[in-house]
């Protein structure tokens, strides 16, 4: 440690001992950058010590080790070493620079200038050593702003010397204002506030794109390894790339001239798959739809369906009438066959429906049937795919979710297999917010949306709010507006009733924040996902939570009731 550093340490310790109360702040070795004037060039600023008090103001202290002297020409010396400029001028310049910096802070009250002064500490010299009759070190160095060795001998002496310096600059208070507690807080933040730079979520979304693309491209090896298989069951966890593989397999088959059906259960997933195959290079002979839309279209074309019932449509229409029309049409040869049937999200289907789809092939042993499924996401019924007796290919890697999200979701995976999280993102990518149902949950959602959009700068169309109940039961959907953020979903009326749109007529994804149910969002993903309105009494709760937790590619927020806190936090 140099002599100068030792002197600064000594002065700092003595001042802190003299002011044990917390309202006096002592900031050693501080630096900043500030303009010399409004619109002027920026320069460096620094001070050995800054002392601040909410009522007294600011005091910038320059510390000099050794014995000071000033010759007849006004040049300052420390022992035999000549100083470039007066230590008092140095302290004064630092004071003015600090005041400009502080008053230029956005949060500093306009037009208020804090009391501010400067002083110089000579811990190895005493003012009483001046010759008799000399009361000044120079015209810029009155005794009131000199802290000598005597002033540093005891806490009382140090306190008296510093209070004298503050009073000297403050005077009657006509030139300035006390900084107050708010001003001291700003000074704290400026001079010692902790700073941790991180990537905003907006940037993380962009960073994740090449990682996700590389991972899904690597999964295409599954298609190449099994390209000769005509009947196949592909089972894997959420995020393993099943929907991407199903789409790619259907594209390849259609491109080879096979009349191909790609079918799923969810309207929104089907709409997304349709958009993915709507480009000019899409192969001809590829049909993408939902199971019930397929039954209704083929059954109507074959003249096997009665008119659709009025709203609300009874469950029998979906569960019996539509599948029955497909079965009858196949049995009577009144429906055109497909060469290949690719089923995505097969766990959502009834076994009878899967067998009806197999009936669309030319014969029991002819044609191509691939079924992709995940028992862990069987939110509607037990997964029936295994009963088809198809050869099995297993996927074990979660490619979609950041590591912390994959770890959280794995707690609710009931399929029995160990899921490997492929991504290692070096830190948590999820938040758990505990809120009581009702208004506290809505307030928590408003705050989270504000944080994501305003602070993290995430575009609205990158966010999905997924509710754990139906849309007709959702308070979130009925509220719709949360501060400046609007939730939208063109598939639903304002009261939560479905509009009955076929998937090919569902509008493009909104530019605002999407609100959807967890069940209807299976097979899809968003960069940022918020789960909300989670009811501990929900049937198949683990499967619903697992399906929802695994939708996020970059960040996940879970707003949950207290009853779920232990499970979500791993307790």
N, C-alpha and C positions, 0 to 999 in steps of 0.2 A: 504494500500500500504506500503510495506517495505521501509526501508531507501535506500536499493540498487535500488529498482524499481523507487523510487522518484528521485534518482540521475540520473538514465538513462533517465527518462522523461525530466528532466531539461536540460541535455546535448543535447539531441535530439532537443528540442525546440530551444535552443540557436544556434545550428549549422544550423538548417533550416532557422532561422531568418537571419543568416549571409550570406546565399547563396540562395537568393530568385529565382535566375535564374534556369531554368529547366534542364540545362546540368549537374548540380551537383545532384547526387542521394544520398539519406540518407536512409539506411536500418536498422532499429532497431530490436534487438532481433531475429537474423536469426540463422538458424541451417541447417545442411546438413550431409550427410554420404558420406565418401570418403575413398579410400584405403590409407594406410600410404606410399605406394610406388607402383611402377608397379608390379602387381602380388601379392602385400602384402595384409594383412587382412584389412577389412574395419573398420573404427572407426567413432565415432560421432564427428562432428565439430560444433562450435557455436561461436558467437561473439555478444557483447553487441551492437555494431554499426559497420556498414560497410559504408564507404563514397567512392564514385566513381565519376570520371570525365573522359570524353573521351580522354583528352590529359594528365592529371596528373597521372592517374592510379587509384589503389585501396589503401585504408587505412583502416586497421582493428583497431578499437578503443575499448579498455577495460576500463570500468568505475568502479571506486571504491568510495563508500561513506565513510565518516569519515576521520580521520586524519591518513595519512600513516607514517610509520617509518620503518627503516631498521637497525637491530642491527649489532654488530661487526662480528657475524658469517655469515652474509648475509641473515638472516631470515627476512621476511617481516611481518609487523603487520599493522592492521587497528584498531587504538585505542588499546584496550587490547586483541584483537582477533588475534591469530597467523594465517598466511596464509600458505597453503600447499606449495605454490611455488610463485615465483615472478610474479606480475601482468604483467611485461614486457615479461617474458618467456611465460606466458599464451597467451598474445596477439600475440607473435611471432609464437607460435604453430598454433594458429587459422589462421594466415596469410598464412603459408605454406600449411595448409590443404585446405584453400579456393582456393589458386592458383592451387593446384593439381586438385581440383574439376572443376574449370572453364576451365582449359586447357584440361581436359579430356572430355569435352562436344563434341559430334560428330560434331557440327557445328563450333567449335572453330578452327581457322586456324592452321594447323600443323606447329610446330616449332616456334610459336610466344608466348612469355611469357610476360604478362602485367607488367608494373611498379607496384610494390606492396610494401607497408610498414605497420608498426604498430605503435601505440601510446597508451598512457594511460592517462585517464582523472581523475583528482582529484578535483572535483568541490568544496570541502570543505577545500581545502588547497591551500597555495600560496608558490611558489618557493622562494620568497623573505624572507620567514620566516626561511630559512636555516641560520645557523651561518655564520658570515663573513668569507670569504675564502673558503666556501664549495659551489662548483658550480654543483655538481652531487649528485643524490640520490644513485648512484651506477654505476658500470662500464657498466651495460646494460641499463642505464637510462639517456642518454644525454638530456639536456634541450629541444632540438629541437623536441623531441617526447613526451614531457610532456605537457598536457593541464590542467593548474591549474585554480583556481577560478578567478584570475585576467584576464586570457584569455577569460573567459566566461562572463565578466561584460558587454561588449558592442558588438554589431554585428561586428564592425570594428576590435576589439581586437580578437574576435573569428575567423574571417576570416583570419587575419594575422597569428594567431597561426597554423591554419590548413594548410594554404599555405606553411608555414615554414616547417611543417612536410612532406608535399608532396615533397617539393624541396630537403629535406634532403635525402630521399630515392631515388629520381629520379636522383639526381646529374647531370652528363653530358649526361644522357640518354644512356650510353653505355651498360647497363645491363637491357635490356627489351625493350618493345615496348608500345606505347600508345594503349589502348584498342579500341579507336575509337567508333563511334556511334554504329557499329554492335556489338562490344564487350559489350557495356553498355546494348544494347537490350537483349543480351544473359543473362547478369547478372540480368536484370529486370525479365526475364522469370524464371530464376533459383530461385531467392530469394523472389519475390512477385507475380509471375505469377499466375493467377487464374487457378484452376484445377477443372474440373467437370468430374468425371468418369461416363461412361454410358456403356450400353451393345451395342456391335457392332451388326449390322444387321445380320451378320452370326450367332451370338448367339441367337438373337431374333427369328430367323427362327426355331431354335431347341426348344426354350422355347414355341413357339406357337403350336407345334405339339400335345402335350397332351391336350391342351385346345380345339383345333379344333376337335380332335378325340372324346373327351367327349361330345362336343356339337352335333356332327353328330350322335353319338350313341343314344343320347337322342331323336333325331328326329324319330328314328325308331318306336317310339310309334304310329306315324301316321299310319303306316302299320298295326300294331296290332289292333288299334281301328277301322279300316275300312276293315279288312281282308275279310269280307263277301260281300263287295260292288262289284258289277260286272261292273257297269258303274260309272265313277267318273271323275270329273274335279278338279285338285289340282292346285290352283292358289297361287302364293307367290312371294315375291321380290327376287332379286338376292341374293345369299348367304344363302337362306333358306333351302338348302339341297335338292332341287327338283331332280337334276340329280342323286344324291346318292340314293334317295328314288325310282326313276324310275328304276335304275339298280337293287336295292335290290328286288323290287316287281317282276321284270322280272325273276331274279334268283329263287325266291321262287316259282313262278308259274311253271317255267320249272322243278324245283326240284320236284314238285308235279305231274309231268307227262303231263302238258299242253304244247302243241306246241305253243311257245311264240315268238312274234316279238317285239323287242325293236328298235324303229326307231326315228331318229332325222333328222334335216335339214343339219347341218354342217358336212363336211368331217372330220375335226380335232376332233370334239367331238365324232363322231362315231368311229374313230380310237382309241381314248382313251377308250371308252366303250368296244370295241373289245378286247383291251389288258387286261382290267380288268376281262374279262370273258374267258381268254385264258389259265387259269391254269388247272392243272390236275383234280381239284375238281369241275370245272365248270359243271353245269347240261347239259345233252344232250337235244336237242329239243329247244335250244335257238338261234335265229337268231338276229344279231345286225348289222344294216346297216343304210345308209341314205335313204331318200325317193326316190330320183332319181335313186340311185343305185338299189334299190329294184324294181322300175318300169322297169328299163332296163333289169335286170336279169330275172324277171318273164315274162316280155313281150317277151324277146328273146326266153326263154324256150317254151313259148306258140306259137311261130311263128307269133306274132302280130306286130313286129317292123321292119321297113325298116333299112338298114344299117345306122350306125351312120354317120352324116355329117362330112365333113372335118373341121378342124379349120379355122377360128373361128366359133364355133357352134352357130347357130342362137338361139335367145331366145325362139322361138316357139318350139324347140326341148324339152326344159326343161318344158315350161309352158303348152304345148298342147299335143305334140306327146307322151311323156313318161306317163303322167297321163292318157291320153286317152287309151293307151295300157293296163294299169292296170284296168281301168273301164271296158273295153270291155272283158278282160280276166275273171273278176269276173262275169259279166253279162252272159257270155257264158259258165261258168263253166269250163274254161280251165286252171284255176290257182288253185293250192292246197290251202285249207283254213288254217287259224291259229285258235287256241282255244283262244288265248289272244293277244291283241295288246296294247303295252305300247308306248305312244308318249311322247318324251321329247322335250322341247323348242317348244311347240305347237304354240306359237305366230308367228313363222316363216312360218307356213303353210298357204296355201290358203284353204278356206272352202271346196272347191271341193276336194282337196287332202285328207283332213281329212275324208270326206265322202267316198272317195275311199278306204281309209284304213279300215274304218268300214265295207266296203263291203267284206273284207278278212275274216270276222268272219262267223260262220256257218249260221247265220240268223240275222234279224233286232233286235231280242230280245235275241239272244243267244250269248254266248262267253263273254269275259271280255275286256272292253275298258277303259283304264285309260289315261287321257291326262294331262300332266304337262305343265304349261305355266306361263308367266309373261307379262302382258300388258305393263309394263314399259320398256321392252326390245324389243318392236315391231319395229325394225329398218327397216324392209322390206315392211310391209303392216300393216293395222289395224288388231289387234288381233281378229281372227274369232271364237275362241274356245267357247265363250258363246253361239253362235248360235247353237251349238250341243244340248243344253238343258239338259246337264248332271247334276246330283247332285254335289254340290260344297263343297269342303273342302278348307278353307283358312289358309295360313301360314302368319305370321306377323313378324317373328324374322329373323334378319340378323345374321347368325352364322359365316360367313366367314370373314368379314372385321373388322379390328380394329375400335374402336369407332370413331376416327377422320375421317377415310375414309368413314365409314357409314354415318356420318353426312354430309360430303361433297357430297356424291353421292345422298343423299336424296333430295338435292335441285333440282335435275333433274328428280325425279321420278314422272311420269305423270299418274300413275294408280289410284291415288286418295286415297289410303289407307296409314295410318301411319305405317312406318316401325320401329320396335324396334331393336336397336343395342344391341345384347346380350353381346358383349365383352366390357370390360372397361380396356384399356391398359395404363391408367395413363399418357397420353401425346400424342402429335401429332405424327402420323405415316405417314404423307404425306408431300410432298414439291411441291410448285407451282413455276415454273420457267417461266418467261415471255420473249419471244424472237420473233423477227420478222420472218416471213416465209423465207425460202431459207437458205442461208449460216449461218445466226445467229442461226437458229434452229439446224442446223447440228453441229455447234460448241457447243451449249448448250448440245446436246445429247452426244457428245464426252466427255465433262467434267463430265457429270453425270455418264456415264458408268465408267470412270476412278475412280470417287469417290466411286461408289458402289463396284467395283471389287478390287481396290487397297487399298482404305482406310477402307471400311467396310468389306472387305474380303468375299464378297458374291460370291459363285461359279457361273460361267456363266450359267449353266443349271437351276439355280434358278431364272433367270431373263427373262422376256418377254418384248420386245419392240413392242407395238401395235400402228399401224398407223391408222389415221382416214380416209384415202382414200383407193383406190384400190392399189394393189401392183404394177400394171403397171404405176400408176401415182406417186408412192412414190419415192421421192428423197432419203429418208433414205435407202430404199431397193437397189436402184441403187448404192449408195455410198458403202454400205456393210461393210466397214472397218472403225472403229473409234478408232484411236490410235492402241493399241494392241488388241482391241476387235473386233471380227468378228461376224456378224449377219448371221444366216442361216435359211433356210426353204426348206426342200426337196420337198415340194408340188409345188414349183414354179421354173420356169426358171429364168435366170438372168434378163431378161427384164420384169419380173412380170407376164408372162403368166402362167396359171395353166398347170401342166403336165398331168392332167386328170387321176391321179391315183385313183383307188377305195380306200375306207377307209381301207380295209384290207391289202392293199399293201403300205400304207404310212409308211415310216421307223420309227423306234423307235425315241423317243425324242432326240434331239441333246445334246451333251456335251457343245456346245457353246451357245451363247445367241440366243434365238428364236426371229425372226421377223415375225409378223403376222398382219392381219387386225383386227380391233376391231370386225367387224361383224362376222368374221370366228372364233373368240375366245370365243364367247358366250357359256355359259355352262361350261367353263373351268376356271382354276385359276392358278396362279403362286405366289410364295412367294413374289417376287418383280416384280412390273409392272411399265413400263414407257409408258405413253401416249404421242404421238407426231403427228405432222402434222394434227392438228385439225383445220378445216375450218369452220368459223362461218356461211357460206352459205350452209353447208351440210344439205340436206333434213333430217327431223326427228332428228335434232341435239340433242335435249334433250335425246331422246332414245339412240342415239349413245354414248353420253357422259356417261349416266347412265350405259350402258352395259360395257363400258371400265373402268370406275372408280371402279366398283365392282369386278374386277378380282383379286385384290391383297389380299393375306392373311396376310402379314407382313408389307409391305411398298409400297407406291405409290408415283411416281413422275409424275407430269403433266407439260409438256413443251407446253405452249400455246401462241397464238398471243395476242397482247395487247387488241384486241377487246373482248376477253373472260375473261380478268383479273377481272373485276368487279363481274361477276357472280361466278367465281371460288373462289374469296376471300370473297364472301358474301356481296359485296357492292351493 
